[in-house]
Amino acid sequence: MSMNKSLRDSLMLGFALFAIFFGAGNLIFPPSIGHISGTNWISALIGFSITGIVLPLLAVIAILNAGGKFEELTRPISPWFYKVFNLLLMVGVGMFVTIPRMAATTHELGVGALFPQVPSIVTIVIFFGISFYFAMDKSNVIDKIGKILTPFLVVILLFIVGKGIFDPIGTPVATDLATPFSNAFINAYQTGDVITGIFCAPIFIAAIISHGYKGAAMKKVAVSGTLIAGLGLLIVYGGLLYLGAAGSGMFPKDIESTALVIEIIERLLGSSGSVLLAVVIALACLTSAIGVIAVIADFLNGLTKEKLSYRAWVLIICLAGAAMGSLGVDKIVNYTIPIFLALYPVAIVLVLIGLFRKFIPNPGAYRGAILLTFIISLFETLGTIGLEIPVINNLISMLPFSSNGFSWLVPAIIGFIAGALMYKTVSGKQDQAPTLNPIEND
């Protein structure tokens, strides 16, 4: 492969990956986090970047290490784990949270703000009509996003961020937020990007292979594209978070996230800001929705042994998204938080294990880490919805880092060690976890 072709493809695929990651929550949450962090916005940016950039991109690398397949990443845990966890992620989060939230956000922050007389159902139907068009041919999803939608999205985002940095609307002020880092880290769960990384890594890698890359060349383009996406996300997130921090002395502390974005853009760009905001929201939501729809349809097509075609699943997902999207952003977000609290730590641990796949001693390490992580996350989630079990929740509160939202961290480490030792004892041998990488053996 020539260097020019490799660089060109890396840029195109990297920007497509950026666009898939940059959805509704990625535009809404950074300004809100910056707003409540004020002068501590850099600390908040570091926390947000770990959850919103580093971990999602590491998810892509973890899937790459597993031969480009999430199924291969989870195989040491159990054959059923891949199907169950993917169903929870793709149906519980993707189909009923991520995709409909993007459609609802497109209307509430975009079309509805410009044309109040347009019913939300009209915006949502058009949104999913466009999504269906782009997602119905899974072999070209990444290329379509990278060549058609992403350039417009990147240019507008850079313009807004550049304007906000060089001509800010205000100056960050001190706020009463005591833990800006951990607050940003936890709130970045709601972007769903670690899960998006797990979702979309296979189609990203498949797109690279479809361009004729194999072996080391494929890995080089994958890593280059991932780094390009990460740099783009850092620039945009940093700018958006600073925009929120610059308005920390101008807007009420309890202002809603969507209202804050609208206020900031209007003060920054005047009346023309509403139009730009509508366009960037529509593009951001569409690119993410299209990628997630394609992945879910592909998974369900395989899970049902192709009894329904890929294109039929795309249509079903679009119809389900339209139904849920009509509820509105606030209602969708309200039932989103418990789902993310329960599943996100498990996804993070999976990614971390996948990165060091070749060094994991045996399948017991996988199982122990995932089991204890899920148990802790489940009980914490039950507590947030009013089903708290005092004895257990009191014990969880005593765990290291629990006050910062990382109560699952130490149990995951303990489960990893205990699981590895128990497996070795029971099996009587080390039985190293599978390290087969179909891509490496291409």
TORNUDREN-655469 format. One record per residue (C-alpha): x, y, z; residue in three letters. Coordinates in steps of 0.001 Angstrom, whole numbers, plus 524288, in hexadecimal, padded with zeros to 5 digits. Layout:
<pts>
XYZala
...
</pts>
This chain:
<pts>
800008000080000met
8055180D847FCA3ser
8078D8173F80792met
7FE36820FF80159asn
7F34E816F2800A9lys
7F5E78125680E79ser
7F5BF8203B813BEleu
7E9A1823CA80BFCarg
7E244817CE8109Dasp
7E6C3819E581EA9ser
7E17D827C781E63leu
7D499823F98181Amet
7D2498185C8210Dleu
7D71A81FCA82D01gly
7CDB382AF882A92phe
7C2BE8213682851ala
7C5CA81AF183575leu
7C5E68288283BAAphe
7B88A82B4C835E6ala
7B2E981E7383AD8ile
7B7B3821838489Fphe
7B30D82F9484838phe
7A47482E7884A70gly
799ED8356385225ala
79FCB833DC85FABgly
7AD39837F885B00asn
7A7FC8455485777leu
79F2E8470D86351ile
7A7288420B86ED4phe
7B49F848B386D61pro
7AF4D856B386E89pro
7A7028529987A31ser
7B2C184C6A880F9ile
7BB158585D87E0Dgly
7B0618612E88352his
7AFDE85AAE890B2ile
7BEBE859198913Cser
7C2208675888EA1gly
7D07686A398912Ethr
7D2D085BA589324asn
7CEF7858CF88514trp
7DC5085303881A8ile
7DAF6848D988C7Eser
7CD4D845F28876Bala
7D26E844CB87982leu
7DC5683AA387DD7ile
7D1A3832948846Fgly
7C87C8340F878E1phe
7D348830A286F40ser
7D670823D287621ile
7C86681F088751Cthr
7C4C58262A8689Cgly
7D1358249C8608Dile
7DB8E81B8386617val
7D2D88102586A13leu
7CA698106585DB0pro
7D6738105A85504leu
7DCBD805C085D3Dleu
7D0367FE0D85ACFala
7D35E7FE8E84C52val
7E1377F9AC84EFAile
7DBFA7EEFA857F1ala
7D2F07EA3084D26ile
7DE5A7EB04843A1leu
7E6447E25584CCCasn
7DAFF7D8AA84C94ala
7DB3E7D75B83DD6gly
7D13A7E1E983B6Bgly
7C63C7DAAA84252lys
7BFAD7DDAD84F51phe
7BBDC7CF5B85016glu
7CA3E7CB9F8503Fglu
7CD077D59185AF9leu
7C2E77CF7286406thr
7C51C7C1318604Aarg
7CD547BDBD86C65pro
7C1FC7C1D987535ile
7B7827B92B86F49ser
7B10D7B6FB86209pro
7A4297BC4B86731trp
7AA267C8B986CCEphe
7AC3E7CEBE85F68tyr
79E087CCE185B90lys
7981E7D1438688Cval
7A0F87DCF986AABphe
79FBB7E13E85C94asn
790F37E03885D5Cleu
791057E8BB86990leu
79A167F28B8632Fleu
794477F2CB855A9met
785F07F1C3858EDval
7859E7F796866A9gly
78F16802A9863BFval
79078803CE8550Bgly
782BB8018C84FF4met
77AFD8076685B31phe
7841E8122486028val
78F218168885739thr
7882E8169284A1Cile
77B1D81C9484E62pro
78240826CE856ACarg
7898682B4784A8Fmet
77CEE82CE3842E0ala
776448342084E16ala
7820A83CFE84FF0thr
782358403084177thr
7747484567842C0his
7754B84C3684FF6glu
782548531A84DF1leu
782128541083F31gly
775CB853E483704val
76C688575D841FEgly
7747F8631B8460Fala
7746C8688483835leu
766B48646283457phe
75E35863368409Apro
75244860248386Bgln
75833853698335Eval
7536B847B283B7Dpro
75E0283F168413Cser
758AE8331C83A35ile
75BBA8397382D01val
769F183BC1830C8thr
76B2182E0C8364Eile
7656D8277782A31val
76EA482F0982137ile
77A1782C1082A57phe
777C181D7E8299Dphe
774FD81DFD81B17gly
782988239F818DCile
7886581A0D822A4ser
7823780EA581B68phe
787E28134F80E7Etyr
795BF8140F813CFphe
7952D807B081C25ala
78E517FE77812BEmet
79B0A7FAAD80BD1asp
7A4007F656816DAlys
7AFEA7F4E980E0Dser
7B0338039480B62asn
7AB9E809688184Eval
7B8EF80E7981CA5ile
7BC6F8139280F21asp
7AF7C81ACA80DBAlys
7B1008212081B0Aile
7BF4B8249F818EBgly
7BDAB82A4A80B45lys
7B04A830AC80BDAile
7AC228349A81997leu
7B8A18362882181thr
7BF348416E81A15pro
7B3BE84A8681CA1phe
7B30C8468382AF4leu
7C19E848A182D63val
7C21A85609826E2val
7B67085B5182E87ile
7BB46855CD83B86leu
7C8D485BA883999leu
7C2C3868CE83646phe
7BA66868DF842ABile
7C5988644E84B51val
7CF4386DE484539gly
7C5DE8792C84702lys
7C37A875588552Bgly
7D1ED8746985870ile
7D6C0880C2851A9phe
7CAC488903854A5asp
7C4FE883218611Apro
7B7D08873386664ile
7BD59888B587423gly
7C7838844087DEFthr
7C6F9877D388627pro
7C3A787A2589475val
7C566871998A07Bala
7B9FF868798A352thr
7B64F860298AF0Aasp
7B8F58534C8A805leu
7C27584BDA8B0D4ala
7C608840B78A79Ethr
7C6AA845BA89998pro
7CEEA83A40894CDphe
7C65882F1A899AFser
7B9DC836A389687asn
7BE2E838038886Cala
7C2ED829E4887E5phe
7B5C08248C88C79ile
7AD5D82E0288497asn
7B4BF82A3B8784Eala
7AE6681CCB879C5tyr
7A2588230D873C9gln
7A94282567866E8thr
7A94681694865AFgly
7B61F8171785E46asp
7BCD380B4D86457val
7B115803668600Aile
7B14280A49852D8thr
7BF888066185197gly
7BC1F7F82C8542Dile
7B0A77F93384AC4phe
7B7757FFD183F87cys
7C5577FA738400Eala
7C1A67EE7E837D2pro
7BBF47F69582CA7ile
7C7758001C82D89phe
7D1147F4DC82C59ile
7C8F87EE65821A0ala
7C9237FB3781A10ala
7D8027FB8A81AC3ile
7D8D47ED8E815C8ile
7CF5A7F0E180ABEser
7D9307FB1B80624his
7E2EE7F02C803D1gly
7EB097F0EB81038tyr
7EFCC7E49681701lys
7F8967E0D98224Fgly
8020D7EB67826D0ala
7FD257F53E81CC1ala
7EF3F7F38C821A5met
7F38C7F58E82FB6lys
7FB27801BB82BFElys
7EF41807DF8257Aval
7E68C803C3830EEala
7EF8F809E283B0Eval
7F1B18161C832BDser
7E31A817BE83090gly
7E07A815CB83F0Dthr
7EA9382027842C1leu
7E4D3829AD838DBile
7D7468279383E95ala
7DCC48297784C55gly
7E3918362F848E6leu
7D72C83B6A842B2gly
7CF1E837C084E93leu
7D8F183E1A857DBleu
7D8C284AEF85061ile
7C9F084B6584F88val
7C741846AD85D71tyr
7D16484FFD862F2gly
7CB4C85B4D85B97gly
7BD52857EF85F59leu
7C0FB855CB86D97leu
7C7FF862E686DCFtyr
7BBFF86967867D0leu
7B41F864858735Agly
7BE87868E087D11ala
7BEEC8766E876D1ala
7B06A8779D879BEgly
7B183872B1887C4ser
7AF4D8806A88D13gly
7A486883D48837Cmet
79A598790D8845Cphe
792FE872F788FEFpro
7997D8672089615lys
78D7485EA8893BBasp
78B718623F88568ile
788038566587D0Dglu
792A08512587436ser
78B238537C8679Ethr
787578615286B8Aala
7957F8644886F07leu
79A3F8603686185val
7900B868BE85AF1ile
7937A8748986380glu
7A20B8731686145ile
7A0D6871F88527Bile
7979087D96851A1glu
7A0B6886368599Barg
7AC598818F851F1leu
7A6F9882808441Dleu
79A8B88A7484513gly
78E898870483D1Aser
7967E87F428333Bser
79AD38765783E46gly
78D9E86FA383EBBser
78EFC86B4D830ABval
79CCC8663183297leu
798B085F4783F13leu
78D68858BD83809ala
796548540182D1Fval
7A11C84EF783618val
7975E847F483EC2ile
790D28416E8332Cala
79DDF83D1282D87leu
7A3578388D83AB1ala
79737830C483DE4cys
795EB82AEF83056leu
7A3F48262E82F5Fthr
7A35481F7783CA1ser
795C0819DC83A77ala
7995C8143B82D2Eile
7A55A80D518329Agly
79E1B807A483E43val
7926980369835F5ile
79B797FC1A82CA8ala
7A2467F4F3837BBval
795BF7F10D83EC1ile
78F6D7EC688321Eala
79B627E44982ECCasp
79B857DE2583C65phe
78CFB7DAF383C6Fleu
78DF37D5A282E98asn
798647CC1883314gly
791CE7C8FC84008leu
785457C4E68391Cthr
78D147BD1A82F15lys
788C17C63882434glu
77A597C2D182571lys
7787D7D15582361leu
7817E7D86D81A05ser
78B097E2F881E57tyr
782EA7ED4881769arg
7767B7E8A181E4Aala
77D347EA4F82B6Dtrp
781817F7FA82781val
773377FB32824D0leu
76EAB7F54F831CFile
778EE7FCEE83970ile
775238098683294cys
766B680747835B3leu
769DD8044D8440Bala
772778105F844B0gly
767A4818CA83F23ala
75E08813BF8494Bala
7674681609854C1met
76C62822EF84F5Agly
75EC6828AC84FC1ser
75F938284285EB3leu
769468338B85EBEgly
7772283537863DDval
773D58372687249asp
76BF582A998739Elys
7763C822D786C49ile
781488282F874C9val
7799B8252A88136asn
779B08168987EB7tyr
78754816CD878B8thr
78F3D819168851Bile
78C5580C2388C30pro
78F5A8045987FD5ile
79C7E80AF887E30phe
79FF08099D88CA4leu
79D817FAF388BF1ala
7A4557F7EC87F17leu
7AEE48022C87D3Ftyr
7B8A67FD3888781pro
7B7927EF8F881A2val
7BA707F53987425ala
7C63B7FC9E8797Aile
7CBCA7F05E87FE6val
7C9BC7E8B787349leu
7D1507F2FE86BBCval
7DC957F31187577leu
7DD657E43F8755Dile
7DCE07E4328668Egly
7E8767ED64865AFleu
7F1117E3D986D17phe
7EADA7D7BD86756arg
7F7BC7D0B9864E5lys
7FBD57D2208731Bphe
7EF507CD65879B1ile
7F2D57C0B0880EDpro
7E6387B91B87E81asn
7D7717BA6187C58pro
7D51B7BAD488B05gly
7DB4B7C85B88B85ala
7D14E7CD3C881A4tyr
7C5E87C71F888E3arg
7C9AF7CBC189671gly
7CC0E7D9CD8923Dala
7BF607DABF88A94ile
7B7277D3F0894FBleu
7BB387DCA78A05Eleu
7BA8A7E8DE89809thr
7AC9E7E5A6893F5phe
7A8477E2458A1DCile
7AD387EF3C8A744ile
7A7857F6F789BE9ser
79A6F7F00789D11leu
798B87F2EE8AB87phe
79CD3801138A9A6glu
7931E8025B89E88thr
788217FC7B8A6A8leu
78B1B806A38B0FDgly
78974811BB8A748thr
77BB380D2A8A3C5ile
7772380BB58B1DCgly
779CF7FD2F8B3B9leu
7852E7FEF58BD02glu
789507F3A98C5CAile
78F3F7FAE38D190pro
798F57F0788D5F9val
79E967EE488C86Dile
79EA77FC928C4A8asn
7A57A800268D164asn
7B0027F6278CE5Dleu
7B16E7FB978C09Eile
7B2D88095F8C60Eser
7BE9E804AA8CDEBmet
7C5F3800258C1D5leu
7D196808428BD35pro
7CE17812EB8B36Ephe
7BF6E810DF8B590ser
7BDA081F428B8E7ser
7C330822908AB7Fasn
7BA508193A8A428gly
7C45080E718A243phe
7BF9C804958AC5Fser
7C0A27F9D58A210trp
7CF4A7FBBB89FDBleu
7D4FB7F42A8AB65val
7CAE67E90F8AA71pro
7CE7B7E7A889C0Eala
7DCCE7E60889FACile
7D98F7DC888AAA0ile
7D0A37D4D08A189gly
7DB547D45B8973Dphe
7E5597CEBA8A0B5ile
7DBFA7C5A38A7E3ala
7D5FF7C0B689B41gly
7E34E7BDAF8956Dala
7E7B37B6598A1AEleu
7DB067AEA98A2EFmet
7DB2C7AAC6894A4tyr
7E94F7A660895A6lys
7E65779E848A1EDthr
7DA49797F089C5Fval
7DFF67951B88EEFser
7ED5B7918A89414gly
7F42D7994F88972lys
7F6247A7448851Cgln
7EE047A5AE8789Fasp
7F1167B2F887300gln
7E5AA7BA7E86D51ala
7E40D7B98485E99pro
7EC567C34285727thr
7E8917BFB384943leu
7E7F27CBC4840D5asn
7E2607C8EA8335Apro
7E7767D5E582E4Eile
7F5687D3068324Bglu
7F4957C5BE82BBEasn
7EEEA7CB5A81F64asp
</pts>
